[in-house]
Amino acid sequence: MGELDFEDREIALQVLAAASEQMTKRQVQCLLLCGWHGFTQAEVATVLGVSQSTVARHFRWALEKVREIAPLYA
């Protein structure tokens, strides 16, 4: 996957802002670290001090909320 251009980043930020109101702090952290910064789930688990399965669960739930807000962009 290549770099996002400015317009894609702006859309992503708008979608994240809308969806983050319905997310926990950990869900936002996992989504940003995996989806925005390109960390693997194993790397996020190390950074946050949790298991990889916990990161996967937070990431999955965060994506579900993003899909509810903006199904065309998820």
SEFIZA-3560 file (N, C-alpha, C; in Angstrom, 3 decimals):
REM SEFIZA-3560
<numar><xx>0.851</xx><yy>-1.173</yy><zz>0.000</zz><atom>N</atom></numar>
<numar><xx>0.000</xx><yy>0.000</yy><zz>0.000</zz><atom>CA</atom></numar>
<numar><xx>0.894</xx><yy>1.233</yy><zz>0.000</zz><atom>C</atom></numar>
<numar><xx>0.600</xx><yy>2.205</yy><zz>-0.852</zz><atom>N</atom></numar>
<numar><xx>1.412</xx><yy>3.400</yy><zz>-0.955</zz><atom>CA</atom></numar>
<numar><xx>1.006</xx><yy>4.464</yy><zz>0.043</zz><atom>C</atom></numar>
<numar><xx>1.735</xx><yy>5.563</yy><zz>-0.024</zz><atom>N</atom></numar>
<numar><xx>1.430</xx><yy>6.704</yy><zz>0.828</zz><atom>CA</atom></numar>
<numar><xx>0.068</xx><yy>7.282</yy><zz>0.461</zz><atom>C</atom></numar>
<numar><xx>-0.625</xx><yy>7.759</yy><zz>1.462</zz><atom>N</atom></numar>
<numar><xx>-1.889</xx><yy>8.449</yy><zz>1.213</zz><atom>CA</atom></numar>
<numar><xx>-1.588</xx><yy>9.869</yy><zz>0.767</zz><atom>C</atom></numar>
<numar><xx>-2.337</xx><yy>10.353</yy><zz>-0.219</zz><atom>N</atom></numar>
<numar><xx>-2.146</xx><yy>11.745</yy><zz>-0.601</zz><atom>CA</atom></numar>
<numar><xx>-2.917</xx><yy>12.631</yy><zz>0.380</zz><atom>C</atom></numar>
<numar><xx>-2.772</xx><yy>13.946</yy><zz>0.219</zz><atom>N</atom></numar>
<numar><xx>-3.362</xx><yy>14.891</yy><zz>1.161</zz><atom>CA</atom></numar>
<numar><xx>-4.864</xx><yy>14.698</yy><zz>1.295</zz><atom>C</atom></numar>
<numar><xx>-5.552</xx><yy>14.565</yy><zz>0.161</zz><atom>N</atom></numar>
<numar><xx>-7.007</xx><yy>14.410</yy><zz>0.203</zz><atom>CA</atom></numar>
<numar><xx>-7.405</xx><yy>13.137</yy><zz>0.947</zz><atom>C</atom></numar>
<numar><xx>-6.697</xx><yy>12.029</yy><zz>0.694</zz><atom>N</atom></numar>
<numar><xx>-6.992</xx><yy>10.773</yy><zz>1.400</zz><atom>CA</atom></numar>
<numar><xx>-6.778</xx><yy>10.933</yy><zz>2.898</zz><atom>C</atom></numar>
<numar><xx>-5.712</xx><yy>11.609</yy><zz>3.282</zz><atom>N</atom></numar>
<numar><xx>-5.432</xx><yy>11.823</yy><zz>4.702</zz><atom>CA</atom></numar>
<numar><xx>-6.512</xx><yy>12.678</yy><zz>5.348</zz><atom>C</atom></numar>
<numar><xx>-6.975</xx><yy>13.697</yy><zz>4.648</zz><atom>N</atom></numar>
<numar><xx>-8.033</xx><yy>14.549</yy><zz>5.187</zz><atom>CA</atom></numar>
<numar><xx>-9.324</xx><yy>13.755</yy><zz>5.386</zz><atom>C</atom></numar>
<numar><xx>-9.678</xx><yy>12.923</yy><zz>4.430</zz><atom>N</atom></numar>
<numar><xx>-10.868</xx><yy>12.081</yy><zz>4.558</zz><atom>CA</atom></numar>
<numar><xx>-10.697</xx><yy>11.121</yy><zz>5.726</zz><atom>C</atom></numar>
<numar><xx>-9.529</xx><yy>10.493</yy><zz>5.812</zz><atom>N</atom></numar>
<numar><xx>-9.261</xx><yy>9.550</yy><zz>6.902</zz><atom>CA</atom></numar>
<numar><xx>-9.392</xx><yy>10.231</yy><zz>8.258</zz><atom>C</atom></numar>
<numar><xx>-8.869</xx><yy>11.440</yy><zz>8.381</zz><atom>N</atom></numar>
<numar><xx>-8.963</xx><yy>12.170</yy><zz>9.651</zz><atom>CA</atom></numar>
<numar><xx>-10.410</xx><yy>12.512</yy><zz>9.992</zz><atom>C</atom></numar>
<numar><xx>-11.194</xx><yy>12.895</yy><zz>9.004</zz><atom>N</atom></numar>
<numar><xx>-12.600</xx><yy>13.213</yy><zz>9.248</zz><atom>CA</atom></numar>
<numar><xx>-13.376</xx><yy>11.980</yy><zz>9.696</zz><atom>C</atom></numar>
<numar><xx>-13.130</xx><yy>10.856</yy><zz>9.029</zz><atom>N</atom></numar>
<numar><xx>-13.806</xx><yy>9.612</yy><zz>9.389</zz><atom>CA</atom></numar>
<numar><xx>-13.384</xx><yy>9.182</yy><zz>10.789</zz><atom>C</atom></numar>
<numar><xx>-12.090</xx><yy>9.240</yy><zz>11.071</zz><atom>N</atom></numar>
<numar><xx>-11.603</xx><yy>8.854</yy><zz>12.398</zz><atom>CA</atom></numar>
<numar><xx>-12.181</xx><yy>9.756</yy><zz>13.474</zz><atom>C</atom></numar>
<numar><xx>-12.236</xx><yy>11.041</yy><zz>13.226</zz><atom>N</atom></numar>
<numar><xx>-12.791</xx><yy>11.970</yy><zz>14.211</zz><atom>CA</atom></numar>
<numar><xx>-14.247</xx><yy>11.637</yy><zz>14.522</zz><atom>C</atom></numar>
<numar><xx>-15.019</xx><yy>11.342</yy><zz>13.491</zz><atom>N</atom></numar>
<numar><xx>-16.431</xx><yy>11.004</yy><zz>13.692</zz><atom>CA</atom></numar>
<numar><xx>-16.583</xx><yy>9.683</yy><zz>14.425</zz><atom>C</atom></numar>
<numar><xx>-15.803</xx><yy>8.698</yy><zz>14.038</zz><atom>N</atom></numar>
<numar><xx>-15.927</xx><yy>7.367</yy><zz>14.638</zz><atom>CA</atom></numar>
<numar><xx>-15.333</xx><yy>7.313</yy><zz>16.031</zz><atom>C</atom></numar>
<numar><xx>-14.307</xx><yy>8.118</yy><zz>16.288</zz><atom>N</atom></numar>
<numar><xx>-13.612</xx><yy>8.032</yy><zz>17.573</zz><atom>CA</atom></numar>
<numar><xx>-14.496</xx><yy>8.414</yy><zz>18.750</zz><atom>C</atom></numar>
<numar><xx>-15.548</xx><yy>9.168</yy><zz>18.482</zz><atom>N</atom></numar>
<numar><xx>-16.489</xx><yy>9.517</yy><zz>19.548</zz><atom>CA</atom></numar>
<numar><xx>-17.174</xx><yy>8.274</yy><zz>20.112</zz><atom>C</atom></numar>
<numar><xx>-17.207</xx><yy>7.199</yy><zz>19.332</zz><atom>N</atom></numar>
<numar><xx>-17.849</xx><yy>5.961</yy><zz>19.754</zz><atom>CA</atom></numar>
<numar><xx>-16.831</xx><yy>4.888</yy><zz>20.139</zz><atom>C</atom></numar>
<numar><xx>-15.547</xx><yy>5.232</yy><zz>20.146</zz><atom>N</atom></numar>
<numar><xx>-14.491</xx><yy>4.256</yy><zz>20.428</zz><atom>CA</atom></numar>
<numar><xx>-13.878</xx><yy>4.484</yy><zz>21.798</zz><atom>C</atom></numar>
<numar><xx>-13.307</xx><yy>3.414</yy><zz>22.336</zz><atom>N</atom></numar>
<numar><xx>-12.527</xx><yy>3.551</yy><zz>23.552</zz><atom>CA</atom></numar>
<numar><xx>-11.154</xx><yy>4.125</yy><zz>23.195</zz><atom>C</atom></numar>
<numar><xx>-10.441</xx><yy>4.578</yy><zz>24.199</zz><atom>N</atom></numar>
<numar><xx>-9.095</xx><yy>5.119</yy><zz>23.984</zz><atom>CA</atom></numar>
<numar><xx>-8.197</xx><yy>4.065</yy><zz>23.335</zz><atom>C</atom></numar>
<numar><xx>-8.270</xx><yy>2.822</yy><zz>23.795</zz><atom>N</atom></numar>
<numar><xx>-7.437</xx><yy>1.753</yy><zz>23.245</zz><atom>CA</atom></numar>
<numar><xx>-7.777</xx><yy>1.454</yy><zz>21.792</zz><atom>C</atom></numar>
<numar><xx>-9.053</xx><yy>1.500</yy><zz>21.459</zz><atom>N</atom></numar>
<numar><xx>-9.446</xx><yy>1.259</yy><zz>20.070</zz><atom>CA</atom></numar>
<numar><xx>-8.849</xx><yy>2.325</yy><zz>19.162</zz><atom>C</atom></numar>
<numar><xx>-8.887</xx><yy>3.579</yy><zz>19.599</zz><atom>N</atom></numar>
<numar><xx>-8.303</xx><yy>4.665</yy><zz>18.809</zz><atom>CA</atom></numar>
<numar><xx>-6.799</xx><yy>4.467</yy><zz>18.685</zz><atom>C</atom></numar>
<numar><xx>-6.140</xx><yy>4.115</yy><zz>19.796</zz><atom>N</atom></numar>
<numar><xx>-4.694</xx><yy>3.897</yy><zz>19.758</zz><atom>CA</atom></numar>
<numar><xx>-4.339</xx><yy>2.784</yy><zz>18.776</zz><atom>C</atom></numar>
<numar><xx>-5.035</xx><yy>1.671</yy><zz>18.854</zz><atom>N</atom></numar>
<numar><xx>-4.737</xx><yy>0.539</yy><zz>17.973</zz><atom>CA</atom></numar>
<numar><xx>-4.987</xx><yy>0.895</yy><zz>16.515</zz><atom>C</atom></numar>
<numar><xx>-6.083</xx><yy>1.586</yy><zz>16.249</zz><atom>N</atom></numar>
<numar><xx>-6.396</xx><yy>1.968</yy><zz>14.875</zz><atom>CA</atom></numar>
<numar><xx>-5.341</xx><yy>2.926</yy><zz>14.325</zz><atom>C</atom></numar>
<numar><xx>-4.942</xx><yy>3.905</yy><zz>15.117</zz><atom>N</atom></numar>
<numar><xx>-3.932</xx><yy>4.858</yy><zz>14.657</zz><atom>CA</atom></numar>
<numar><xx>-2.581</xx><yy>4.194</yy><zz>14.443</zz><atom>C</atom></numar>
<numar><xx>-2.169</xx><yy>3.361</yy><zz>15.394</zz><atom>N</atom></numar>
<numar><xx>-0.853</xx><yy>2.738</yy><zz>15.282</zz><atom>CA</atom></numar>
<numar><xx>-0.801</xx><yy>1.745</yy><zz>14.122</zz><atom>C</atom></numar>
<numar><xx>-1.848</xx><yy>0.960</yy><zz>13.951</zz><atom>N</atom></numar>
<numar><xx>-1.868</xx><yy>-0.018</yy><zz>12.851</zz><atom>CA</atom></numar>
<numar><xx>-2.191</xx><yy>0.645</yy><zz>11.523</zz><atom>C</atom></numar>
<numar><xx>-3.288</xx><yy>1.359</yy><zz>11.485</zz><atom>N</atom></numar>
<numar><xx>-3.795</xx><yy>1.874</yy><zz>10.226</zz><atom>CA</atom></numar>
<numar><xx>-3.114</xx><yy>3.131</yy><zz>9.734</zz><atom>C</atom></numar>
<numar><xx>-2.646</xx><yy>3.972</yy><zz>10.636</zz><atom>N</atom></numar>
<numar><xx>-2.076</xx><yy>5.250</yy><zz>10.229</zz><atom>CA</atom></numar>
<numar><xx>-0.559</xx><yy>5.192</yy><zz>10.174</zz><atom>C</atom></numar>
<numar><xx>0.026</xx><yy>4.586</yy><zz>11.211</zz><atom>N</atom></numar>
<numar><xx>1.486</xx><yy>4.564</yy><zz>11.304</zz><atom>CA</atom></numar>
<numar><xx>2.105</xx><yy>3.304</yy><zz>10.725</zz><atom>C</atom></numar>
<numar><xx>1.277</xx><yy>2.322</yy><zz>10.403</zz><atom>N</atom></numar>
<numar><xx>1.769</xx><yy>1.117</yy><zz>9.746</zz><atom>CA</atom></numar>
<numar><xx>2.419</xx><yy>0.095</yy><zz>10.660</zz><atom>C</atom></numar>
<numar><xx>2.186</xx><yy>0.198</yy><zz>11.960</zz><atom>N</atom></numar>
<numar><xx>2.719</xx><yy>-0.800</yy><zz>12.882</zz><atom>CA</atom></numar>
<numar><xx>1.987</xx><yy>-2.121</yy><zz>12.675</zz><atom>C</atom></numar>
<numar><xx>2.679</xx><yy>-3.207</yy><zz>12.913</zz><atom>N</atom></numar>
<numar><xx>2.010</xx><yy>-4.505</yy><zz>12.924</zz><atom>CA</atom></numar>
<numar><xx>1.281</xx><yy>-4.641</yy><zz>14.254</zz><atom>C</atom></numar>
<numar><xx>0.376</xx><yy>-5.597</yy><zz>14.316</zz><atom>N</atom></numar>
<numar><xx>-0.329</xx><yy>-5.816</yy><zz>15.581</zz><atom>CA</atom></numar>
<numar><xx>0.636</xx><yy>-6.261</yy><zz>16.672</zz><atom>C</atom></numar>
<numar><xx>1.663</xx><yy>-7.015</yy><zz>16.309</zz><atom>N</atom></numar>
<numar><xx>2.670</xx><yy>-7.436</yy><zz>17.293</zz><atom>CA</atom></numar>
<numar><xx>3.429</xx><yy>-6.218</yy><zz>17.833</zz><atom>C</atom></numar>
<numar><xx>3.756</xx><yy>-5.279</yy><zz>16.954</zz><atom>N</atom></numar>
<numar><xx>4.457</xx><yy>-4.062</yy><zz>17.397</zz><atom>CA</atom></numar>
<numar><xx>3.574</xx><yy>-3.213</yy><zz>18.303</zz><atom>C</atom></numar>
<numar><xx>2.310</xx><yy>-3.101</yy><zz>17.957</zz><atom>N</atom></numar>
<numar><xx>1.372</xx><yy>-2.341</yy><zz>18.791</zz><atom>CA</atom></numar>
<numar><xx>1.242</xx><yy>-2.996</yy><zz>20.163</zz><atom>C</atom></numar>
<numar><xx>1.163</xx><yy>-4.326</yy><zz>20.188</zz><atom>N</atom></numar>
<numar><xx>1.066</xx><yy>-5.048</yy><zz>21.459</zz><atom>CA</atom></numar>
<numar><xx>2.259</xx><yy>-4.737</yy><zz>22.348</zz><atom>C</atom></numar>
<numar><xx>3.439</xx><yy>-4.692</yy><zz>21.760</zz><atom>N</atom></numar>
<numar><xx>4.650</xx><yy>-4.384</yy><zz>22.533</zz><atom>CA</atom></numar>
<numar><xx>4.600</xx><yy>-2.951</yy><zz>23.058</zz><atom>C</atom></numar>
<numar><xx>4.232</xx><yy>-2.014</yy><zz>22.197</zz><atom>N</atom></numar>
<numar><xx>4.169</xx><yy>-0.602</yy><zz>22.585</zz><atom>CA</atom></numar>
<numar><xx>3.167</xx><yy>-0.381</yy><zz>23.714</zz><atom>C</atom></numar>
<numar><xx>2.000</xx><yy>-1.017</yy><zz>23.611</zz><atom>N</atom></numar>
<numar><xx>0.935</xx><yy>-0.811</yy><zz>24.593</zz><atom>CA</atom></numar>
<numar><xx>1.026</xx><yy>-1.745</yy><zz>25.798</zz><atom>C</atom></numar>
<numar><xx>1.882</xx><yy>-2.746</yy><zz>25.707</zz><atom>N</atom></numar>
<numar><xx>2.030</xx><yy>-3.678</yy><zz>26.824</zz><atom>CA</atom></numar>
<numar><xx>0.852</xx><yy>-4.614</yy><zz>26.995</zz><atom>C</atom></numar>
<numar><xx>0.250</xx><yy>-5.015</yy><zz>25.880</zz><atom>N</atom></numar>
<numar><xx>-0.876</xx><yy>-5.951</yy><zz>25.914</zz><atom>CA</atom></numar>
<numar><xx>-0.580</xx><yy>-7.090</yy><zz>24.943</zz><atom>C</atom></numar>
<numar><xx>-1.452</xx><yy>-8.088</yy><zz>24.918</zz><atom>N</atom></numar>
<numar><xx>-1.235</xx><yy>-9.216</yy><zz>24.012</zz><atom>CA</atom></numar>
<numar><xx>-1.632</xx><yy>-8.844</yy><zz>22.584</zz><atom>C</atom></numar>
<numar><xx>-1.109</xx><yy>-9.600</yy><zz>21.647</zz><atom>N</atom></numar>
<numar><xx>-1.443</xx><yy>-9.377</yy><zz>20.242</zz><atom>CA</atom></numar>
<numar><xx>-2.921</xx><yy>-9.645</yy><zz>19.986</zz><atom>C</atom></numar>
<numar><xx>-3.490</xx><yy>-10.622</yy><zz>20.681</zz><atom>N</atom></numar>
<numar><xx>-4.920</xx><yy>-10.905</yy><zz>20.490</zz><atom>CA</atom></numar>
<numar><xx>-5.778</xx><yy>-9.751</yy><zz>21.016</zz><atom>C</atom></numar>
<numar><xx>-5.329</xx><yy>-9.086</yy><zz>22.057</zz><atom>N</atom></numar>
<numar><xx>-6.049</xx><yy>-7.912</yy><zz>22.563</zz><atom>CA</atom></numar>
<numar><xx>-6.015</xx><yy>-6.783</yy><zz>21.540</zz><atom>C</atom></numar>
<numar><xx>-4.857</xx><yy>-6.566</yy><zz>20.936</zz><atom>N</atom></numar>
<numar><xx>-4.736</xx><yy>-5.543</yy><zz>19.890</zz><atom>CA</atom></numar>
<numar><xx>-5.649</xx><yy>-5.894</yy><zz>18.720</zz><atom>C</atom></numar>
<numar><xx>-5.655</xx><yy>-7.140</yy><zz>18.304</zz><atom>N</atom></numar>
<numar><xx>-6.501</xx><yy>-7.570</yy><zz>17.189</zz><atom>CA</atom></numar>
<numar><xx>-7.973</xx><yy>-7.300</yy><zz>17.499</zz><atom>C</atom></numar>
<numar><xx>-8.384</xx><yy>-7.580</yy><zz>18.720</zz><atom>N</atom></numar>
<numar><xx>-9.778</xx><yy>-7.354</yy><zz>19.119</zz><atom>CA</atom></numar>
<numar><xx>-10.108</xx><yy>-5.858</yy><zz>19.093</zz><atom>C</atom></numar>
<numar><xx>-9.236</xx><yy>-5.020</yy><zz>19.685</zz><atom>N</atom></numar>
<numar><xx>-9.473</xx><yy>-3.570</yy><zz>19.677</zz><atom>CA</atom></numar>
<numar><xx>-9.530</xx><yy>-3.040</yy><zz>18.243</zz><atom>C</atom></numar>
<numar><xx>-8.601</xx><yy>-3.497</yy><zz>17.409</zz><atom>N</atom></numar>
<numar><xx>-8.541</xx><yy>-3.051</yy><zz>16.024</zz><atom>CA</atom></numar>
<numar><xx>-9.804</xx><yy>-3.451</yy><zz>15.274</zz><atom>C</atom></numar>
<numar><xx>-10.245</xx><yy>-4.690</yy><zz>15.466</zz><atom>N</atom></numar>
<numar><xx>-11.454</xx><yy>-5.180</yy><zz>14.795</zz><atom>CA</atom></numar>
<numar><xx>-12.680</xx><yy>-4.358</yy><zz>15.217</zz><atom>C</atom></numar>
<numar><xx>-12.821</xx><yy>-4.096</yy><zz>16.524</zz><atom>N</atom></numar>
<numar><xx>-13.961</xx><yy>-3.320</yy><zz>17.002</zz><atom>CA</atom></numar>
<numar><xx>-13.901</xx><yy>-1.880</yy><zz>16.489</zz><atom>C</atom></numar>
<numar><xx>-12.710</xx><yy>-1.304</yy><zz>16.434</zz><atom>N</atom></numar>
<numar><xx>-12.555</xx><yy>0.054</yy><zz>15.916</zz><atom>CA</atom></numar>
<numar><xx>-12.963</xx><yy>0.113</yy><zz>14.446</zz><atom>C</atom></numar>
<numar><xx>-12.529</xx><yy>-0.875</yy><zz>13.670</zz><atom>N</atom></numar>
<numar><xx>-12.905</xx><yy>-0.898</yy><zz>12.252</zz><atom>CA</atom></numar>
<numar><xx>-14.405</xx><yy>-1.038</yy><zz>12.062</zz><atom>C</atom></numar>
<numar><xx>-15.048</xx><yy>-1.815</yy><zz>12.922</zz><atom>N</atom></numar>
<numar><xx>-16.504</xx><yy>-1.949</yy><zz>12.839</zz><atom>CA</atom></numar>
<numar><xx>-17.173</xx><yy>-0.593</yy><zz>13.029</zz><atom>C</atom></numar>
<numar><xx>-16.657</xx><yy>0.197</yy><zz>13.963</zz><atom>N</atom></numar>
<numar><xx>-17.240</xx><yy>1.515</yy><zz>14.218</zz><atom>CA</atom></numar>
<numar><xx>-16.973</xx><yy>2.461</yy><zz>13.057</zz><atom>C</atom></numar>
<numar><xx>-15.789</xx><yy>2.371</yy><zz>12.453</zz><atom>N</atom></numar>
<numar><xx>-15.486</xx><yy>3.185</yy><zz>11.278</zz><atom>CA</atom></numar>
<numar><xx>-16.433</xx><yy>2.809</yy><zz>10.140</zz><atom>C</atom></numar>
<numar><xx>-16.656</xx><yy>1.520</yy><zz>9.954</zz><atom>N</atom></numar>
<numar><xx>-17.560</xx><yy>1.068</yy><zz>8.881</zz><atom>CA</atom></numar>
<numar><xx>-18.988</xx><yy>1.572</yy><zz>9.090</zz><atom>C</atom></numar>
<numar><xx>-19.416</xx><yy>1.672</yy><zz>10.343</zz><atom>N</atom></numar>
<numar><xx>-20.748</xx><yy>2.191</yy><zz>10.628</zz><atom>CA</atom></numar>
<numar><xx>-20.854</xx><yy>3.670</yy><zz>10.250</zz><atom>C</atom></numar>
<numar><xx>-19.786</xx><yy>4.415</yy><zz>10.504</zz><atom>N</atom></numar>
<numar><xx>-19.776</xx><yy>5.852</yy><zz>10.232</zz><atom>CA</atom></numar>
<numar><xx>-19.616</xx><yy>6.139</yy><zz>8.736</zz><atom>C</atom></numar>
<numar><xx>-18.687</xx><yy>5.439</yy><zz>8.116</zz><atom>N</atom></numar>
<numar><xx>-18.342</xx><yy>5.716</yy><zz>6.716</zz><atom>CA</atom></numar>
<numar><xx>-18.090</xx><yy>4.431</yy><zz>5.958</zz><atom>C</atom></numar>
<numar><xx>-19.148</xx><yy>3.703</yy><zz>5.613</zz><atom>N</atom></numar>
<numar><xx>-18.961</xx><yy>2.387</yy><zz>4.966</zz><atom>CA</atom></numar>
<numar><xx>-18.207</xx><yy>2.440</yy><zz>3.645</zz><atom>C</atom></numar>
<numar><xx>-18.231</xx><yy>3.544</yy><zz>2.954</zz><atom>N</atom></numar>
<numar><xx>-17.524</xx><yy>3.628</yy><zz>1.687</zz><atom>CA</atom></numar>
<numar><xx>-16.020</xx><yy>3.737</yy><zz>1.846</zz><atom>C</atom></numar>
<numar><xx>-15.564</xx><yy>4.172</yy><zz>3.014</zz><atom>N</atom></numar>
<numar><xx>-14.135</xx><yy>4.395</yy><zz>3.216</zz><atom>CA</atom></numar>
<numar><xx>-13.469</xx><yy>3.307</yy><zz>4.016</zz><atom>C</atom></numar>
<numar><xx>-14.220</xx><yy>2.374</yy><zz>4.581</zz><atom>N</atom></numar>
<numar><xx>-13.620</xx><yy>1.323</yy><zz>5.423</zz><atom>CA</atom></numar>
<numar><xx>-13.283</xx><yy>0.104</yy><zz>4.600</zz><atom>C</atom></numar>
//
